[in-house]
Protein backbone atom coordinates (compact mmCIF):
# COMPACT_ATOMS: atom_id res chain seq x y z
CA UNK A 1 0.00 0.00 0.00
CA UNK A 2 2.69 2.58 0.81
CA UNK A 3 4.43 1.77 -2.49
CA UNK A 4 1.13 2.41 -4.28
CA UNK A 5 0.89 5.81 -2.60
CA UNK A 6 4.50 6.65 -3.49
CA UNK A 7 3.81 5.87 -7.16
CA UNK A 8 0.57 7.87 -7.17
CA UNK A 9 2.22 10.78 -5.37
CA UNK A 10 5.05 10.81 -7.91
CA UNK A 11 2.62 10.78 -10.84
CA UNK A 12 0.18 13.37 -9.48
CA UNK A 13 0.68 17.05 -10.02
CA UNK A 14 0.05 19.59 -7.32
CA UNK A 15 -1.97 21.93 -9.52
CA UNK A 16 -5.35 23.15 -8.34
CA UNK A 17 -8.39 21.54 -9.90
CA UNK A 18 -11.75 23.29 -10.07
CA UNK A 19 -15.01 21.40 -10.22
CA UNK A 20 -18.62 22.15 -9.48
CA UNK A 21 -20.29 20.28 -6.62
CA UNK A 22 -23.82 19.85 -7.90
CA UNK A 23 -25.26 19.15 -4.45
CA UNK A 24 -24.52 22.72 -3.34
CA UNK A 25 -23.80 24.48 -6.62
CA UNK A 26 -20.40 25.67 -5.35
CA UNK A 27 -17.17 25.52 -7.32
CA UNK A 28 -14.53 23.70 -5.28
CA UNK A 29 -10.78 24.21 -5.62
CA UNK A 30 -8.87 21.02 -4.76
CA UNK A 31 -5.17 20.16 -4.86
CA UNK A 32 -4.75 17.53 -7.57
CA UNK A 33 -2.14 15.60 -5.61
CA UNK A 34 -4.39 15.22 -2.58
CA UNK A 35 -7.34 14.22 -4.73
CA UNK A 36 -5.18 11.59 -6.40
CA UNK A 37 -4.11 10.15 -3.04
CA UNK A 38 -7.73 9.89 -1.88
CA UNK A 39 -8.89 8.22 -5.07
CA UNK A 40 -5.85 5.89 -5.02
CA UNK A 41 -6.83 4.85 -1.49
CA UNK A 42 -10.38 4.10 -2.55
CA UNK A 43 -9.16 2.15 -5.57
CA UNK A 44 -6.75 0.09 -3.50
CA UNK A 45 -9.47 -0.76 -0.96
CA UNK A 46 -11.70 -1.90 -3.81
CA UNK A 47 -9.00 -4.02 -5.47
CA UNK A 48 -7.76 -5.67 -2.27
CA UNK A 49 -11.27 -6.38 -0.96
CA UNK A 50 -12.33 -7.82 -4.32
CA UNK A 51 -9.32 -10.12 -4.40
CA UNK A 52 -9.90 -11.27 -0.81
CA UNK A 53 -13.58 -12.01 -1.51
CA UNK A 54 -12.79 -13.85 -4.74
CA UNK A 55 -10.13 -15.96 -3.04
CA UNK A 56 -12.33 -16.71 -0.01
CA UNK A 57 -15.29 -17.77 -2.15
CA UNK A 58 -13.13 -19.95 -4.37
CA UNK A 59 -11.49 -21.75 -1.44
CA UNK A 60 -14.66 -22.18 0.63
CA UNK A 61 -17.01 -23.78 -1.92
CA UNK A 62 -16.53 -27.35 -0.68
CA UNK A 63 -16.83 -26.26 2.96
CA UNK A 64 -20.04 -24.32 2.20
CA UNK A 65 -21.54 -27.39 0.53
CA UNK A 66 -20.79 -29.48 3.62
CA UNK A 67 -22.41 -26.86 5.85
CA UNK A 68 -25.50 -26.80 3.64
CA UNK A 69 -25.72 -30.59 3.71
CA UNK A 70 -25.34 -30.45 7.51
CA UNK A 71 -28.55 -28.43 7.73
CA UNK A 72 -27.49 -24.79 7.86
CA UNK A 73 -29.85 -22.48 6.00
CA UNK A 74 -28.47 -20.78 2.93
CA UNK A 75 -29.49 -17.37 4.27
CA UNK A 76 -27.40 -17.95 7.40
CA UNK A 77 -24.36 -18.88 5.33
CA UNK A 78 -24.79 -15.86 3.05
CA UNK A 79 -25.18 -13.59 6.08
CA UNK A 80 -22.02 -14.96 7.71
CA UNK A 81 -20.02 -14.54 4.52
CA UNK A 82 -21.36 -10.99 4.04
CA UNK A 83 -20.36 -10.09 7.60
CA UNK A 84 -16.88 -11.48 7.01
CA UNK A 85 -16.54 -9.42 3.81
CA UNK A 86 -17.68 -6.28 5.66
CA UNK A 87 -15.11 -6.87 8.41
CA UNK A 88 -12.32 -7.41 5.88
CA UNK A 89 -13.31 -4.27 3.98
CA UNK A 90 -13.39 -2.24 7.22
CA UNK A 91 -9.94 -3.50 8.22
CA UNK A 92 -8.48 -2.69 4.79
CA UNK A 93 -10.12 0.77 4.83
CA UNK A 94 -8.60 1.48 8.26
CA UNK A 95 -5.18 0.39 7.04
CA UNK A 96 -5.57 2.58 3.95
CA UNK A 97 -6.59 5.60 6.03
CA UNK A 98 -3.56 5.15 8.28
CA UNK A 99 -1.27 4.81 5.25
CA UNK A 100 -2.66 8.06 3.79
CA UNK A 101 -1.66 9.89 6.99
CA UNK A 102 2.01 9.30 6.16
CA UNK A 103 1.57 11.21 2.89
CA UNK A 104 -1.03 13.85 3.78
CA UNK A 105 -2.48 15.25 6.99
CA UNK A 106 -5.79 17.04 6.62
CA UNK A 107 -5.80 20.62 7.87
CA UNK A 108 -8.46 23.26 8.30
CA UNK A 109 -7.22 25.19 5.26
CA UNK A 110 -7.25 22.16 2.92
N, C-alpha and C positions, 0 to 999 in steps of 0.2 A: 504494500500500500504506500509506504513512504516513497518508494522508487517511482510509482505512478504519479504521485504529486510532484516529485522533482522534474519528471519529464513534462508534465502539464505546465508547471511553473516556468520552465525554460521555453516552452513553445508559446505561451500566452504573452500578449503585449500588455503594457500597463495603461494603454490609452483609455479615455473615458468613452463609454458607450451610452447613448441616449435611447430610451424607448418609452413608449406610452403605456402606462398601466391602465387598462380599460376599466378595471373595477372602480377606480377613483377619478380617472381622466387626467391624472397628473403625468408629466414627463419626468422620468427618473434618470439620474446621471449615476452610472455605476462604473467602477474600475473594472476593466476587462479581465485583468489577471485574477482578481478576487472572484468574479463571476465564473471564470474557467475552473478555479479550484472547487467551488461549490458544485458545479455541474459534474466535474470529474469525480467528486465524492459520491454523488448520487448514482452516477454510472457504475462506479466500482461496487457499490452496495448491490445494485441490480445484478451485475454479472456474477459476483461471488455467491449471492443468495440463489440465483438460478442454477449455478453449477452444483451447489450443495443439495438443493432439492432434487435435481436430476439424478445425482449420484445416490442419494438416499432412497429414492423411489426405485431405481434400478436394482439396488442391492437388497431391498426389503420385500420384493414381490413374493418369493417363496414363503417368507415368514408371515406375510399378510394372509396368504392363502391358508396357512396352518391355523392362524387365529380365527379366520372366518369358519373353517371347518370345525373348530373347537366351540363355536357357538357365539362368538362376539358379533354384535350387530355391525353392519357396514357403516352406519352413521357414527358409531363410536370410534371405529378405526379411522374414518376420515377426520373426525374432530380431533383425535389425538395427533394425527399427522399434521393437521393445520396448526395446532398449538405449537408443535415442535418447529415448524417452519417460521412461525411468528417469533418464537424465542431466538432462533438462529438469526433472523433478519434484524431483530433488536440488538443482539450482541454485535453483529457486523456494523450496524449503524453507529453504535457507541464507539467502537474501535475507529471507525472512519472519522467521527467527530473529534475524537482525541488526536488523531493524526493530523487533521486540518489545523489544530491549534499550534502545531510546530511551524506551520507556514504562514498563518494569518491569525491575528487576534482581533476580534471585533471591537470597535470603539464607538463612542457616541457620534463621532463625526464621519463615520463610514470607513 
